[in-house]
């Protein structure tokens, strides 16, 4: 494993490593306005939600690494403490990349990138019509994290109104990740796209407590045939099944390879109770 002391790296080296390692990241496509009424539109992948009550999102317009100057978005939210965060889907990704161009102050990226500006209801900056989810926000606070090149500025924004396209909703009125086709940022020129093939579900232990990986019989817990994901699934069951004497006899398998294959197959098929029964019956 390669290790680095970040104090020994340049801001450019640090940024390249972190942007590739901490990914994928959601993209905030932020519209702001200055005191003269000039509109700015720019994407930020240093972004996420941090609270539902109050509904808080944070994005970070970092200082430019090449010359340590501030971005227009930062200047705008310091002057007019409002913004709209527009979520990005695949249909917009080439245009949002174009909007990230470092145009001179006063240039409207809505026009340059070919987006349609919609009046917001409660804030001055406009919304992006093409965005499937648009969040009108009040800026609560801006926290500078440093003075040097690449230093972030946390823009803490409270969502006061959200607009959601009906086209991305499922039959229950929830946002469907497949219909939304959201994209995320990686490092360099790389992005990722949500597709059916890239999605999977993991059961959340919200109402039950899993027995834990440490409850799995040692002979199976330490065996190399079970992956970390399989161990996690097996550890997430609510209780270890109890077998009768007859069940113990019926489930005995002398062929180790066959036993391992069956446990692995049942786990992958989410038939966890039967996988556990095989482990309980064959742990000695």
N, C-alpha and C positions, 0 to 999 in steps of 0.2 A: 504494500500500500504506500502511495506517495503522500507525504505530509508537507504542509506549508505553514510557516509563521506568516500571517497576513501582514504583519508589520514589515516584512522583507519584500512584499510584492508592491508593484506600482498600482495605482488606481485602475488602470486599464486591465492589468492582469487579474486583479481581484474581481472586477466587474465581469470579465469573460468567464471565469470559473464559476462564480455565483449564479450568473444567468443560465448557465448550462446545467448546473447541479440542482438549483431550486426551480423546478419546472415540472409540468406546465403551469403557467400563471394566467389567471383570467385577465382580460383587457378592459380597462375603463377608458371609454372614448369620451373625453371630457370637453364640454363646451363652456366657455367663460366669456366675460365681457369686461372691457376696461371703462374708465370714467368718461372717455370720449365716445363710448358706444361701439368701439371696434370689437368685433366678435372673433374669438379664437377657438379652434377645434383641434385637439391633439390626443393621441392614445398613450396610455400608461399601463405597463404590466406590473409595476410595483403597486399592487391593488388587491384589496379583499374586503369582506364584511367582518365586523368585529363585535356587533351587538344587534339584537333584534328589538330590545326594549331599553333605551331608545334605539331606533334603527340607524346604526352608525356604519359608515364605510370610510375607509382610509385609502388614499392614493398618494404617491410620492413623486412629484416632479423634481428629480435630482438635478444638481448643478451639472452643467456640461463638463465631461471629463477633459475634452480637448483644450478648453480655454477658461473653465471655471465661471462661466456666465450663467445667469438665471434664465429659465424658460418663461415665455410669455404667460403661460398658464399660471405659474406661481405669482408673477407680478399682478395678474388680474384678480386672483382670489384674495390677495392681500388688500387690493383696492375695493373691489366689489365682492363681498363675502357670500357669493352664490355660485352655483354651478349645476350643470346637468350631466349625469353619468349615463351614457348610452352604451348598452351591452352590444357586443360584436358577434355576428354570425358569419358563416362562410361566404355568403353572398356579398359581404362588405369588405372582406379582408384585404383585397388589393387596393381599394380606395382608402382604407384607414392607414395603410402603409404610405400611400402618397401624401396623406394629411400629416404624417410625421415629418415631412420635409421641413427643414429649418428656414421657413420663409421670413422675410423682414416683418417687423412689428406693423400691424395694421392690415396685413394681407389676410383675407377671409378664406380659411381652409374649406369652408362649406362650398365656396365657389371653385376653388382650385381642385378639390377632390370630387366634385360633382354630387354633393349631398344636398338634400332638401331641408331647409330650416323651418321648423314648426314653432309657433309661439308657445312658450310655456305658460302655465296657468298661475303659478305662484312665485316664479323667479324671473329675473331679467334675461339670462342666457337662453337661447332657443334650444329646442330638442332636435334630434336627428330623426327625420321621418322614417328612414330606412332601417333604423334600429328596432329589433323586436321587443326590447324592454328599455324604457327611458325613466330615469329617476331624477326628479327635481330635488335639489339639495340646498340647505343652508350650511355655510362653512362655520363650524363652531370654533375651530382653533387651527393654527398653523405652527408646527413645531420644527424648527431648524435643527438638524442632527449634526451639523458641522459646517465648516467654512471652506474646505478644500474641494478640489475637483471630484465629482461623483457623490458629493454629500447630499443626502436625501432631505426632503422637507415633507413632513407628514401633514397632509391636508385632511383634517378630521371633519367629515361632513355628515349631517343628519338628513336622512331622506324624509321629505315632507309630503311628497306625492309620487306615485309610481304609475306608469302607463305600460300596459302589456298587450301585445298584439294577439287577437283571437286565433290567428293562424298557427300559433305555437302551443295551443292548449289541447289537452287530451279530452276524452269524453267526460271526465270528472271535473274539468275546469282547472286542472293543474298543468304547470309548464312541462311539456314533453321534450326531453333532451334530444330526441331524434328529430322532431320537427324544428327545434330551435337551431340545430346545427352550429352550436357554439364553437368558437375557436379559442385557442389559448397560445400564449407565447412561450417559446423556449429560448435558447441562446442563438446568437448570430442571425442567420436568415431563416431559422426554423420556426414553424408553427405546428400546432396539432389541431385536429378536427374531431368533434364528437360524431361517431357513427355507430350503427348497430353493432358492428364487429368490435368496437373499442369499449363497449359498455358491459358491465357485469355487476351483479348484486352481492353484497355481503350483509348477512343478518346482523342487525344491531342488538347488543345485549341491553335493551332498555328496561324491560319489565322482568327479566330473569337474570340470574347470575350464573355464568358458566362455571363448570367444575374446575376448569383450568387445565393446562397442559400437564401440570405436575400430578394430576389425578390419573393420567394414562399409565397403565402398567409399564414399568421400566423397560421390560424386554421389547416393547413396541415404541416407547417414547424415545429411546436411544438408538433405534434401528434406522439405518440410512434409507430405507425404502419409503418412509413417510416424509413428505416435504414440509416446510414450515407452514404453508397454507393449509395442508391437510391436518397438521397438528392443531392449528388454530381453530379449524372447524370442529374437530373432535373435542377440544377443550371448551367449546362454547355450548355444549349440551347442558341442560339444567341439572341432571342427575345421572349417576352411573346405574345402568339397569341391573336388577337383581334376577338371577337365573335359578330355576329349580334344578334339582339333581339330574332329572331327565334331560332338560335343556342343555346342561353342561356336557352330558354325554353325547347328545345329538350333534352338538356344534364342534366337537373335537376334530381337528384336522391335523394329521400327522405330517403331511407334506408342507414344509415350511414355505417353499416358493408359492404354492397354491394358496396358502393362508394369507401371505402378504399381498398377493394379487387381489384376492377377494376383499380384504380390508381396504386396500387402496381404491378399488373400483367402487365399493359402496360409499366411501367417503367422497369421492369425486361426484357421485350421483346424489349426494346429500341424503343418503339413507344412513344417517349417523347412528341411529339406535341399533340397527343390525350390525354395523361395523363395530360398535361397542360390544355387542353381545359376543361377537367372534373374539374380541380381545379378552373379555372377561373369561370366556370358556377356555382359552388357550394361553393364559398368562403363566401357567406353571408347566 
